[in-house]
Amino acid sequence: MAELQLRSVEKTYGNGYKAVHGIDLDVEEGEFMVLVGPSGCAKSTTLRMIAGLETITGGEVRIGDTVVNDLVPGKRGIAMVFQNYALYPHMKVTKNLSFGLRLKGVAKPRIAAATDEVSGILEIEQLLDRLPKQLSGGQAQRVALGRALIKSPDVFLFDEPLSNLDAKLRASMRVRITDLHKRLRDEGRPATVVYVTHDQVEAMTMGDRICVMKDGRIMQVADPQTLYARPANAFVAGFIGMPEMNLVDAVLTRDGGVPQLTVAGQTVAVRDGLAGRITAADGPVRLGIRPQHLDVVDPDAADAFTGEITTTEFLGHEVNLHVRLGGEPLVAVTPADDTTTALGRGDRVGLKPRGAKVHLFAPGDEGENISLGTH
């Protein structure tokens, strides 16, 4: 395996449209790096530049000690797993698995041994004599994964490989792929992986680190826990987390050192866990608070916003409350009990933010987090 480095990488098309804006990214040897972002953010374009399927119009891509900008895909030491599996329809599974090795002229005994090993790892031994049309979606994706694994590449590239599967299969394949990555690491054969997805659940559950992208730029690179707890800006905060973080316009003031937030004409003091983290002066901000970090209280409770429920979503173990606070919508997630399940449209409730979990951002869709403190 090898380290992957991107330095000031750009992609500009012939019509002048710039898709990727000078991004820098380091993927360590044996690391599972996920590129995530909304459709059109250029995550797949970035992956295709690494693979050699898109030309690089600026910057440098390095795999190990080699700059690969001008190398064809077959010379880059990469293996790619696609969304549509890309299996050869006329070849049985065993030949699909071994095709790359046969193309390189590897001896038949080595091919047979490698095929046996990979099929055993992925538990597809019973599929070796089948044609792709005889496979389910999950089986076909395991064969595609095996075809990449058998090549022992320097870098594995995955381009939304699970998006064609149903929810149950996606969940099982997530576990299978991450378990395989950990197994190879434990066996001293670490696999360097770059995995593209638009699904934040895949990103959060699979990645050692996650690169969040927007409009061809990198918004933040961090481990899942850091992205969730310390988002660098409002875009990352709103993109990571389910349900998504509440982001509303607010005004920050201080009263005797206690931060006060005014939203839709209501002012609430946030007494614990926020004052020492703010690195900006009073004024307009965006309040960010995750639905799980709003406590549902009596509508007249102190230090709580008061609003009217517009919708309730019962999810079994918990309830999502959609609350209108003046002109601002907020969502609170609360455990399902006799009190919360009795609430309905038109009821008034109080929403009390947990101060230690409150985030404040500079105004704007990509405003920086001004509540991370100075450390």
Helices and strands as residue ranges (DSSP letters): E 4-12, E 18-27, E 32-36, H 43-51, E 58-63, E 66-67, G 73-75, E 78-81, H 93-103, H 108-122, G 125-127, G 132-134, H 137-149, E 155-159, H 167-186, E 192-197, H 200-206, E 209-214, E 217-222, H 224-229, H 234-239, E 246-255, E 258-263, E 266-269, G 275-277, E 283-289, G 291-293, E 294-297, E 305-314, E 318-325, E 328-335, H 338-342, E 348-353, G 355-357, E 359-361
